[in-house]
C-alpha cells in the first residue's frame, strides 16, 4: 500500500506558472530574475495558505537553476533543480521562527552566512513566521539583513506584518499576497479532481471554495476529507452534510414563511433546523448572508458581488424582485443586532426565536410607516402645539367687593374700604348612625386694613416705603439697603487685627502671628494686597481666606471686595534648586550622575511620561 500524501503537499506548485491567484507577484519575480535585479531581502506577507512559502521556495530554486528558461522559469532538469526537488540542496536553508526565535538561533544563522556556496550562485535563507522573533533577535538580525554578502538572499514570510519592526521592513522588498478568489479555487480543484479521477459536482466545489475563505491549503484539506467521506464521489448534498452547512432551500422557505406572517411555521422550521445540529449563530449568520445576496440581486451592476453556487442565480433574482428593499435592509439590521446579542444571551434558542418573531411582524410595521408608497419620516416640531382644555365651573360665585383705588406718584395701592361679607365654608359634621344632620357652617372673618384718607384737594406725597411702613409696620421690620463702602486703611487694619485676635481665641497662634506680621496695601477701591515674608505665612492666611473675605465684606457692606496674598522676592529665591527643575531636567540630572539609569532606559526602550 502506497503512503498517502495530502493534496496540499502532493500538488504544491513547483514553478511560478502553477501558483494560483498571485500573478502580480510571480510576474514581478520572474522579471526581476530575467533582468538580474534581485534584491538581497524579500518580505512575503499575507493570509495563511495563499502561497508565501511556496513562492519563496520557487524563487530559491529558480535563481540557482543552471539552465534558466527564457520566460524566467527553472528548467527542472539540472543538478541544482533535482537536488532541490529531492530536498538535498545545500544552498537553501529554512528556519521556523515560531520555534527558533531566540538571539542564539539568529546568531547561528548569521554565522552560516559567512560561508560562500559550494555549488550554485546564491545561498537562500527562508525564515517562516518571522513575526515570532523576539525584539533582541530582530536587533541581532538587522546588520546582516542590511548589508549581507553578495551571494546571500533572505526571504522572510509572515501572516502578521504589523508585528515586524519598522527597521526590518525598511530593509526588505515587501510583497503583499492576496486571498485567492473562489473562481480560482474552483478551477484548481477541478484540475486536481480530474488528475485523481474523482467524480465531483461544480456546486460542491463552489461550497468548498466558500468554506475555505480564500485559503488554498484549507480547500485542499476539505476536499481530501470529503473524498474519504463519500468514497470518491463528491456531490452537493454530501458536501453540505459533511461541512455542516445549511442548504439555501431552508432560507428561501424561512423567508417565505416570514413574509406571509406564518409565525408557527417559521418556529417549526427553526426547530427542524435545530434538531439537525445547527447552532443558532450559524442560522443567523447564514440567514444574514442570504439577505445580503438578495440585496445584491436588486441592482444588476452589483451582480459580480453575488457569492452563491452555480445554478442558483435565477432563483435569487426571482425572490429579490418579489421582496421589498426596505424589508431586506430592516431584516439585515435586525439579524446583525441579534448576532451581537447572541453571545451574551443566557438562552441562545430564545434569542433566535425572538429574532424570528420580530422578522415575522416586520412587514406589518413597514406598511404602517408607509404613506402612499413612501416612507414617512419623523418631523421635528419647533413651534407650539395646540391642545384641548376643558373649563371647570366654580362651585359657588364669589360675592362682589367694593374696592377704592388710591394712586400715589411712586406706586399703586388698592385699599378695601368696606368689609367683605363673611365667607361660609361647610364643615364636615360628626356622623351619627341612623341620623342625618344638616351641614354646619364655619365663619371666617376677613380683616380689613384701612388707610387714612388724604385731605380734600391735597395730593398725597407719601413714598412707597412710607406707605409700606404705615401698612405693615406692626408686623414687619422694614429697613433701607445700606450703600457699599470703599476700602479705608484705618478701618481695614482694625478689622485685620480683630480677626487676628479671633485666631488667638481659637488657639491658632501661628495663624494669628502671620496676620500680625502681614503688611496691607490698598490697590483699588475694592481690592487690596497682603504681603508676607514666608511661604508658610502665605499658607496660613490662604487657609482663612474665605472666612476673612466674608468678615471684611460684611464690615464694609461691600461684596465685591477681594484681596491677594503675596510673598516677598527674597523668600522666593531661597527655594531649593531641585524644586525649580521640571521632570525632564530632573531626569537629565539623575542620568548625568548615574549613567546606568539612561542605559537601562535605552535597553528596555522605555518611554518616560514627562509632566
LUMZA-572432 format. One record per residue (C-alpha): z, x, y. Coordinates in steps of 0.02 Angstrom, whole numbers. Each point is the difference from the previous one (the first is absolute). Layout:
<lumgus>
[lumgu [Z; X; Y]]
...
</lumgus>
This chain:
<lumgus>
[lumgu [0; 0; 0]]
[lumgu [-53; 74; 166]]
[lumgu [130; 18; 134]]
[lumgu [-15; -137; 131]]
[lumgu [-30; 55; 180]]
[lumgu [29; -124; 139]]
[lumgu [-151; -47; 104]]
[lumgu [75; 73; 159]]
[lumgu [-7; 174; -80]]
[lumgu [-152; -22; -109]]
[lumgu [-112; -59; 140]]
[lumgu [73; 106; 138]]
[lumgu [-143; 55; 117]]
[lumgu [-63; 178; -27]]
[lumgu [-124; 8; 146]]
[lumgu [-2; -64; 177]]
[lumgu [-133; -130; -40]]
[lumgu [112; -84; -129]]
[lumgu [144; -25; 122]]
[lumgu [15; -186; 38]]
[lumgu [19; -69; 176]]
[lumgu [25; 164; 95]]
[lumgu [-177; 45; 53]]
[lumgu [57; 47; 177]]
[lumgu [106; 140; -74]]
[lumgu [-112; 60; -141]]
[lumgu [-150; 15; 117]]
[lumgu [102; 104; 123]]
[lumgu [62; 117; -136]]
[lumgu [-173; 25; -77]]
[lumgu [-76; 42; 170]]
[lumgu [142; 122; 37]]
[lumgu [-33; 88; -167]]
[lumgu [-188; 8; 28]]
[lumgu [19; 68; 177]]
[lumgu [140; 119; -49]]
[lumgu [119; -78; 127]]
[lumgu [154; -21; -108]]
[lumgu [170; -9; 84]]
[lumgu [145; 101; -69]]
[lumgu [114; -153; -15]]
[lumgu [-34; -184; -37]]
[lumgu [116; -150; 5]]
[lumgu [-51; -151; -105]]
[lumgu [103; -154; 43]]
[lumgu [-14; -183; -46]]
[lumgu [65; -134; -119]]
[lumgu [36; 35; -183]]
[lumgu [-138; 1; -128]]
[lumgu [-148; 17; 119]]
[lumgu [-58; 176; -53]]
[lumgu [95; 129; 103]]
[lumgu [44; 118; -143]]
[lumgu [-168; -32; -83]]
[lumgu [-95; 53; 157]]
[lumgu [112; 153; 15]]
[lumgu [-43; 54; -179]]
[lumgu [-186; -33; 26]]
[lumgu [3; 103; 160]]
[lumgu [89; 144; -89]]
[lumgu [-127; -7; -142]]
[lumgu [-153; -10; 114]]
[lumgu [41; 145; 118]]
[lumgu [19; 118; -149]]
[lumgu [-159; -58; -88]]
[lumgu [-119; 143; -36]]
[lumgu [-157; -109; 5]]
[lumgu [30; -121; 143]]
[lumgu [-125; -143; 4]]
[lumgu [-105; -37; 156]]
[lumgu [91; -163; 29]]
[lumgu [169; 90; 6]]
[lumgu [57; -47; -177]]
[lumgu [63; 117; -137]]
[lumgu [-118; 45; -142]]
[lumgu [127; -37; -139]]
[lumgu [-81; 135; -108]]
[lumgu [61; 167; 69]]
[lumgu [153; 92; -64]]
[lumgu [106; -52; 148]]
[lumgu [-40; -186; -22]]
[lumgu [31; 7; -188]]
[lumgu [167; 87; 23]]
[lumgu [48; -132; 128]]
[lumgu [-50; -144; -115]]
[lumgu [103; 74; -141]]
[lumgu [150; 29; 114]]
[lumgu [-4; 189; -21]]
[lumgu [-53; 52; 175]]
[lumgu [109; 136; 78]]
[lumgu [-61; -34; 176]]
[lumgu [74; -174; 17]]
[lumgu [188; -24; 15]]
[lumgu [82; -172; 12]]
[lumgu [177; -26; 62]]
[lumgu [96; -163; -8]]
[lumgu [103; 1; 159]]
[lumgu [103; -148; -59]]
[lumgu [88; 109; -130]]
[lumgu [-29; 172; 79]]
[lumgu [56; -30; 179]]
[lumgu [120; 143; 31]]
[lumgu [-24; 158; 104]]
[lumgu [-6; 108; -157]]
[lumgu [-147; -99; -71]]
[lumgu [-100; 22; 160]]
[lumgu [43; 186; 7]]
[lumgu [-63; 20; -178]]
[lumgu [-161; -86; 52]]
[lumgu [-19; 114; 150]]
[lumgu [25; 153; -111]]
[lumgu [-147; -54; -109]]
[lumgu [-113; -14; 153]]
[lumgu [6; 189; 24]]
[lumgu [-104; 29; -158]]
[lumgu [-189; -18; 14]]
[lumgu [-95; -101; -131]]
[lumgu [-63; 95; -153]]
[lumgu [-153; -110; -19]]
[lumgu [-78; -117; 127]]
[lumgu [7; -3; 189]]
[lumgu [154; -105; 40]]
[lumgu [176; -32; -62]]
[lumgu [43; -182; 31]]
[lumgu [178; -63; 13]]
[lumgu [22; -189; -19]]
[lumgu [171; -63; 58]]
[lumgu [23; -182; -50]]
[lumgu [128; -116; 83]]
[lumgu [24; 130; 136]]
[lumgu [110; -117; 104]]
[lumgu [141; 30; -126]]
[lumgu [23; 181; 57]]
[lumgu [162; 37; 91]]
[lumgu [0; 52; 183]]
[lumgu [43; 179; -44]]
[lumgu [-141; 5; -130]]
[lumgu [-123; -61; 133]]
[lumgu [58; 138; 117]]
[lumgu [-22; 130; -135]]
[lumgu [-178; -63; -27]]
[lumgu [-53; 0; 183]]
[lumgu [-56; 180; 24]]
[lumgu [-99; 11; -162]]
[lumgu [-82; -168; 34]]
[lumgu [-53; 53; 174]]
[lumgu [-72; 171; -45]]
[lumgu [-37; 9; -187]]
[lumgu [-112; 133; -80]]
[lumgu [-186; -33; 6]]
[lumgu [-6; -44; -184]]
[lumgu [145; -128; 5]]
[lumgu [-25; -187; 31]]
[lumgu [143; -125; 5]]
[lumgu [-26; -184; -39]]
[lumgu [151; -112; 38]]
[lumgu [8; -180; -62]]
[lumgu [124; -134; 56]]
[lumgu [24; -187; 10]]
[lumgu [118; 9; 149]]
[lumgu [-81; 95; 140]]
[lumgu [135; -46; 128]]
[lumgu [130; 103; -95]]
[lumgu [-94; 165; 22]]
[lumgu [48; 114; 143]]
[lumgu [-121; 7; 147]]
[lumgu [-9; 189; -18]]
[lumgu [-75; -25; -174]]
[lumgu [-120; -136; 58]]
[lumgu [-69; 111; 140]]
[lumgu [-47; 136; -127]]
[lumgu [-102; -113; -115]]
[lumgu [-161; -98; -1]]
[lumgu [58; -178; -30]]
[lumgu [-98; -122; -109]]
[lumgu [58; -181; -5]]
[lumgu [-41; -90; -162]]
[lumgu [-21; -189; 8]]
[lumgu [36; -136; -126]]
[lumgu [-140; -36; -122]]
[lumgu [-83; -168; 30]]
[lumgu [-2; -135; -133]]
[lumgu [-189; 10; -18]]
[lumgu [5; 187; -33]]
[lumgu [141; -24; -126]]
[lumgu [-95; -136; -92]]
[lumgu [-158; 106; -10]]
[lumgu [98; 148; -68]]
[lumgu [87; -109; -130]]
[lumgu [-166; -72; -55]]
[lumgu [-69; 175; -30]]
[lumgu [151; 47; -105]]
[lumgu [-4; -161; -104]]
[lumgu [-184; 28; -36]]
[lumgu [34; 176; -61]]
[lumgu [144; -62; -109]]
[lumgu [-95; -153; -65]]
[lumgu [131; -122; 66]]
[lumgu [-49; -181; 29]]
[lumgu [60; -55; 171]]
[lumgu [-25; -138; 126]]
[lumgu [-31; 50; 180]]
[lumgu [131; -125; 60]]
[lumgu [130; 90; -106]]
[lumgu [-47; 168; 76]]
[lumgu [15; -77; 173]]
[lumgu [176; -58; -40]]
[lumgu [43; 176; -59]]
[lumgu [-71; 73; 161]]
[lumgu [104; -120; 106]]
[lumgu [156; 40; -99]]
[lumgu [-25; 189; 19]]
[lumgu [-4; -15; 193]]
[lumgu [-124; 143; 26]]
[lumgu [77; 121; -126]]
[lumgu [-127; 56; -131]]
[lumgu [133; 74; -114]]
[lumgu [91; -167; -7]]
[lumgu [-162; -93; -34]]
[lumgu [-40; 113; -149]]
[lumgu [177; -16; -67]]
[lumgu [-9; -190; 11]]
[lumgu [-168; 1; -89]]
[lumgu [71; 104; -143]]
[lumgu [145; -122; -23]]
[lumgu [-111; -154; -1]]
[lumgu [-121; 79; -122]]
[lumgu [145; 35; -118]]
[lumgu [67; -177; 27]]
[lumgu [-166; -88; -33]]
[lumgu [-66; 120; -133]]
[lumgu [-154; 50; 99]]
[lumgu [-50; -165; 84]]
[lumgu [52; -20; 182]]
[lumgu [-18; -178; 65]]
[lumgu [57; -85; 159]]
[lumgu [133; -107; -86]]
[lumgu [82; 137; -105]]
[lumgu [0; 114; 154]]
[lumgu [95; -132; 99]]
[lumgu [120; -22; -145]]
[lumgu [32; 185; -21]]
[lumgu [20; 39; 186]]
[lumgu [109; -153; 29]]
[lumgu [-117; -63; 135]]
[lumgu [-8; -185; 43]]
[lumgu [-171; -80; -17]]
[lumgu [-80; -64; 160]]
[lumgu [-24; -171; -81]]
[lumgu [187; -30; 19]]
[lumgu [-12; 34; 187]]
[lumgu [-148; -118; 20]]
[lumgu [95; -136; -93]]
[lumgu [160; 32; 100]]
[lumgu [-92; -11; 166]]
[lumgu [-83; -163; -53]]
[lumgu [168; -78; -46]]
[lumgu [80; 55; 163]]
[lumgu [-140; -72; 106]]
[lumgu [16; -165; -94]]
[lumgu [188; 6; 35]]
[lumgu [35; -13; -186]]
[lumgu [169; 86; 5]]
[lumgu [47; -42; -180]]
[lumgu [-163; 73; -65]]
[lumgu [23; 159; 101]]
[lumgu [178; 23; -62]]
[lumgu [-53; -28; -181]]
[lumgu [-142; 126; 20]]
[lumgu [120; 130; 68]]
[lumgu [117; -35; -148]]
[lumgu [-146; 33; -118]]
[lumgu [-39; 164; 89]]
[lumgu [183; 49; -5]]
[lumgu [12; -31; -188]]
[lumgu [-145; 121; -27]]
[lumgu [109; 139; 69]]
[lumgu [-66; 15; 178]]
[lumgu [136; 36; 128]]
[lumgu [8; -95; 164]]
[lumgu [-46; 149; 108]]
[lumgu [-160; 25; -103]]
[lumgu [-46; -183; 26]]
[lumgu [30; 10; 187]]
[lumgu [-94; 164; 16]]
[lumgu [-148; -63; -101]]
[lumgu [-6; -166; 94]]
[lumgu [4; 92; 167]]
[lumgu [-146; 109; -56]]
[lumgu [-92; -158; -56]]
[lumgu [25; -82; 171]]
[lumgu [-58; 160; 84]]
[lumgu [-162; 0; -100]]
[lumgu [-30; -182; 51]]
[lumgu [22; 50; 182]]
[lumgu [-127; 140; -23]]
[lumgu [-126; -126; -70]]
[lumgu [12; -102; 161]]
[lumgu [-110; 124; 93]]
[lumgu [-159; 69; -81]]
[lumgu [20; 162; 99]]
[lumgu [161; 41; -94]]
[lumgu [-66; -27; -177]]
[lumgu [-1; 188; -27]]
[lumgu [191; -7; 6]]
[lumgu [6; -121; -146]]
[lumgu [94; 83; -144]]
[lumgu [-31; -110; -151]]
[lumgu [-81; 16; -170]]
[lumgu [-186; -27; -20]]
[lumgu [-57; -179; -23]]
[lumgu [143; -80; 99]]
[lumgu [-81; 9; 172]]
[lumgu [-81; -171; -10]]
[lumgu [162; -86; -49]]
[lumgu [95; 85; 141]]
[lumgu [-133; -53; 125]]
[lumgu [6; -179; -62]]
[lumgu [190; -14; 16]]
[lumgu [1; 91; 168]]
[lumgu [-120; -127; 78]]
[lumgu [113; -145; -55]]
[lumgu [161; 79; 66]]
[lumgu [42; 0; 184]]
[lumgu [25; 164; 91]]
[lumgu [166; -55; 76]]
[lumgu [68; -41; -173]]
[lumgu [-48; 171; -70]]
[lumgu [78; 95; 145]]
[lumgu [161; -102; -4]]
[lumgu [12; 15; -190]]
[lumgu [-23; 189; 7]]
[lumgu [137; 11; 131]]
[lumgu [120; -103; -106]]
[lumgu [-33; 103; -156]]
[lumgu [24; 164; 94]]
[lumgu [170; -58; 65]]
[lumgu [48; -57; -175]]
[lumgu [-45; 171; -73]]
[lumgu [118; 83; 124]]
[lumgu [142; -122; -38]]
[lumgu [-30; 9; -189]]
[lumgu [84; 171; -14]]
[lumgu [161; -61; 81]]
[lumgu [6; -170; -87]]
[lumgu [133; -27; -134]]
[lumgu [-101; -139; -85]]
[lumgu [-175; 73; -15]]
[lumgu [-80; -153; -79]]
[lumgu [69; -116; 133]]
[lumgu [-75; 111; 134]]
[lumgu [-174; -20; -75]]
[lumgu [25; -187; -23]]
[lumgu [53; -20; 182]]
[lumgu [-162; 87; 50]]
[lumgu [-100; -122; -107]]
[lumgu [90; -148; 81]]
[lumgu [-44; 65; 174]]
[lumgu [-181; 29; -50]]
[lumgu [-8; -175; -76]]
[lumgu [40; -83; 168]]
[lumgu [-92; 129; 106]]
[lumgu [-160; -102; 14]]
[lumgu [99; -152; 59]]
[lumgu [88; 105; 132]]
[lumgu [-167; 68; 62]]
[lumgu [-73; -176; 14]]
[lumgu [149; -58; 103]]
[lumgu [-26; 144; 120]]
[lumgu [-186; -36; 23]]
[lumgu [-69; -109; 140]]
[lumgu [-184; -43; -15]]
[lumgu [-34; 143; -119]]
[lumgu [80; 134; 109]]
[lumgu [172; 77; -12]]
[lumgu [119; -65; 133]]
[lumgu [92; 142; 84]]
[lumgu [173; -18; 71]]
[lumgu [1; -12; 189]]
[lumgu [135; 63; 114]]
[lumgu [59; -127; 129]]
[lumgu [57; 83; 160]]
[lumgu [28; -156; 106]]
[lumgu [135; -134; -13]]
[lumgu [-7; -122; -144]]
[lumgu [31; -185; 34]]
[lumgu [124; -91; -108]]
[lumgu [61; -179; -10]]
[lumgu [170; -51; 67]]
[lumgu [96; -162; -20]]
[lumgu [101; -72; 143]]
[lumgu [182; -39; -44]]
[lumgu [71; -147; 99]]
[lumgu [178; 21; 71]]
[lumgu [140; -100; -79]]
[lumgu [58; -73; 166]]
[lumgu [-63; 11; 179]]
[lumgu [108; 101; 120]]
[lumgu [71; -96; 150]]
[lumgu [-74; 52; 168]]
[lumgu [102; 114; 111]]
[lumgu [-9; 11; 190]]
[lumgu [-32; 179; 56]]
[lumgu [-2; 59; 181]]
[lumgu [-100; 156; 36]]
[lumgu [76; 126; 121]]
[lumgu [-108; 143; 60]]
[lumgu [57; 168; 65]]
[lumgu [-106; 145; 65]]
[lumgu [46; 115; -144]]
[lumgu [2; -117; -150]]
[lumgu [-10; -181; -57]]
[lumgu [155; -85; -66]]
[lumgu [5; -174; -75]]
[lumgu [167; -87; 18]]
[lumgu [44; -163; -87]]
[lumgu [89; -117; 124]]
[lumgu [39; -151; -109]]
[lumgu [86; 16; -166]]
[lumgu [-108; -40; -146]]
[lumgu [58; -141; -110]]
[lumgu [100; 51; -152]]
[lumgu [-105; 42; -153]]
[lumgu [51; -86; -158]]
[lumgu [-21; 84; -168]]
[lumgu [34; -100; -157]]
[lumgu [135; 80; -105]]
[lumgu [7; -6; -188]]
[lumgu [136; -127; -46]]
[lumgu [119; 32; -141]]
[lumgu [-68; -95; -147]]
[lumgu [112; -125; -86]]
[lumgu [-60; -67; -166]]
[lumgu [-51; -182; 8]]
[lumgu [7; -8; 190]]
[lumgu [-136; 32; 128]]
[lumgu [62; 45; 175]]
[lumgu [-105; 8; 156]]
[lumgu [-44; 173; 64]]
[lumgu [124; 71; 126]]
[lumgu [-55; 86; 160]]
[lumgu [54; 170; 66]]
[lumgu [-2; 12; 189]]
[lumgu [-50; 168; 77]]
[lumgu [24; 16; 187]]
[lumgu [-126; 108; 94]]
[lumgu [82; 97; 143]]
[lumgu [-83; -12; 170]]
[lumgu [-8; 150; 117]]
[lumgu [-9; -50; 184]]
[lumgu [-56; 114; 140]]
[lumgu [55; -34; 180]]
[lumgu [-144; -78; 96]]
[lumgu [-57; 93; 157]]
[lumgu [31; -73; 171]]
[lumgu [-137; -116; 63]]
[lumgu [-139; 90; 90]]
[lumgu [59; 176; -54]]
[lumgu [-95; 98; -131]]
[lumgu [100; 89; -133]]
[lumgu [-3; 192; 12]]
[lumgu [100; 30; -158]]
[lumgu [-74; 141; -108]]
[lumgu [-31; -17; -185]]
[lumgu [148; 115; -42]]
[lumgu [119; -100; 110]]
[lumgu [-63; -162; -77]]
[lumgu [33; 68; -175]]
[lumgu [175; 56; 53]]
[lumgu [39; -173; 71]]
[lumgu [-64; -83; -158]]
[lumgu [68; 112; -139]]
[lumgu [136; 106; 79]]
[lumgu [142; -89; -95]]
[lumgu [-85; 42; -167]]
[lumgu [-94; 165; 26]]
[lumgu [29; 162; 92]]
[lumgu [-158; 43; 97]]
[lumgu [-21; 169; 82]]
[lumgu [-145; 91; 80]]
[lumgu [-92; 146; -84]]
[lumgu [55; 166; 76]]
[lumgu [-131; 120; 64]]
[lumgu [-29; 166; -89]]
[lumgu [75; 155; 80]]
[lumgu [-82; 170; 14]]
[lumgu [85; 156; -68]]
[lumgu [133; 77; 111]]
[lumgu [72; 171; -44]]
[lumgu [181; -41; 43]]
[lumgu [5; -158; -104]]
[lumgu [-98; 83; -140]]
[lumgu [123; 146; -12]]
[lumgu [146; -121; 0]]
[lumgu [-76; -101; -142]]
[lumgu [-41; 162; -94]]
[lumgu [182; 57; 8]]
[lumgu [62; -172; -49]]
[lumgu [-107; 8; -156]]
[lumgu [66; 175; -37]]
[lumgu [179; -66; 11]]
[lumgu [-51; -138; -120]]
[lumgu [-57; 135; -122]]
[lumgu [170; 84; 15]]
[lumgu [87; -164; -41]]
[lumgu [-108; -15; -157]]
[lumgu [53; 175; -56]]
[lumgu [-177; 68; 30]]
[lumgu [56; 154; 95]]
[lumgu [-157; 102; -32]]
[lumgu [-110; -137; 70]]
[lumgu [117; -23; 149]]
[lumgu [-10; 186; 41]]
[lumgu [-189; -6; -10]]
[lumgu [0; -144; 126]]
[lumgu [116; 94; 120]]
[lumgu [-103; 160; -6]]
[lumgu [-167; -87; 28]]
[lumgu [-91; 4; 168]]
[lumgu [-80; -159; 68]]
[lumgu [-155; -8; 108]]
[lumgu [-84; -158; 66]]
[lumgu [-189; 17; -13]]
[lumgu [-51; -178; 53]]
[lumgu [79; -167; 42]]
[lumgu [14; -46; -184]]
[lumgu [-3; 169; -87]]
[lumgu [117; 149; -8]]
[lumgu [15; 157; -106]]
[lumgu [148; 78; -88]]
[lumgu [0; 190; -18]]
[lumgu [110; 88; -130]]
[lumgu [18; 181; -55]]
[lumgu [-11; -18; -189]]
[lumgu [-97; -99; -130]]
[lumgu [162; -62; -77]]
[lumgu [50; -78; 166]]
[lumgu [-169; -82; 10]]
[lumgu [26; -77; -174]]
[lumgu [173; -67; 47]]
[lumgu [-72; -90; 151]]
[lumgu [-154; -61; -96]]
[lumgu [115; -83; -127]]
[lumgu [76; -107; 137]]
[lumgu [-164; -31; 92]]
[lumgu [-19; -185; -40]]
[lumgu [180; -48; 40]]
[lumgu [0; 111; 154]]
[lumgu [-161; -73; 69]]
[lumgu [65; -178; -24]]
[lumgu [162; 47; 90]]
[lumgu [-92; 71; 151]]
[lumgu [-127; -141; 7]]
[lumgu [137; -131; 6]]
[lumgu [91; 93; 136]]
[lumgu [-156; 11; 110]]
[lumgu [-64; -171; -57]]
[lumgu [-165; 86; -37]]
[lumgu [-78; -1; -174]]
[lumgu [-139; 121; 48]]
[lumgu [116; 150; 18]]
[lumgu [-33; 141; -124]]
[lumgu [43; 184; -18]]
[lumgu [-48; 156; -96]]
[lumgu [107; 141; -68]]
[lumgu [-65; 177; 33]]
[lumgu [58; 172; -61]]
[lumgu [-6; 154; 111]]
[lumgu [-136; 128; -36]]
[lumgu [123; 137; -44]]
[lumgu [62; -101; -148]]
[lumgu [-176; -30; -66]]
[lumgu [-41; 186; -5]]
[lumgu [151; 36; -110]]
[lumgu [-77; -90; -151]]
[lumgu [-22; 108; -156]]
[lumgu [-178; 68; -11]]
[lumgu [-33; -71; -175]]
[lumgu [32; -177; 62]]
[lumgu [-141; 15; 128]]
[lumgu [-130; 43; -136]]
[lumgu [-106; -132; -84]]
[lumgu [-18; -13; -190]]
[lumgu [-158; 108; -11]]
[lumgu [77; 140; 105]]
[lumgu [158; -5; -106]]
[lumgu [-102; 17; -160]]
[lumgu [-99; 147; 74]]
[lumgu [164; 87; 48]]
[lumgu [71; -27; -177]]
[lumgu [-163; 61; -80]]
[lumgu [0; 153; 111]]
[lumgu [176; 43; -54]]
[lumgu [-26; -47; -184]]
[lumgu [-184; 31; -51]]
[lumgu [29; -71; -174]]
[lumgu [17; -174; 74]]
[lumgu [-179; 5; 66]]
[lumgu [-62; 76; -164]]
[lumgu [82; -142; -98]]
[lumgu [-81; -129; 116]]
[lumgu [-173; 78; -24]]
[lumgu [14; 14; -191]]
[lumgu [57; -179; -22]]
[lumgu [-125; -62; 132]]
[lumgu [136; -95; 89]]
[lumgu [-37; -99; 157]]
[lumgu [148; -6; 119]]
[lumgu [21; -157; 103]]
[lumgu [44; 71; 170]]
[lumgu [91; -124; 111]]
</lumgus>
